[in-house]
């Protein structure tokens, strides 16, 4: 049976009310995690209200090697 470890990554958005994402920065972070064997399995935003968000929460997993 496969076993996994999980990693929770919080990406803070920018701007006065939030919601602005630096695409090149987030893409670099995602690529770095992928190179380390992490696979994105879920993501969501933390809604601040009125459609604005302050951060994105991403859940990654990778197989444990024995």
MOBEL-V209787 format. One record per run of one state. SS is the DSSP state (hx for helix, st for strand, lp for the rest). FROM is the first residue (numbers start at 1). LEN is the number of residues. If there is no record, write none. Layout:
# MOBEL-V209787
ss = {SS,SS}
from = {FROM,FROM}
len = {LEN,LEN}
This chain:
# MOBEL-V209787
ss = {lp,st,lp,st,lp,st,lp,hx,lp,st,lp,st,lp}
from = {1,4,13,14,15,20,21,23,36,39,50,52,64}
len = {3,9,1,1,5,1,2,13,3,11,2,12,3}
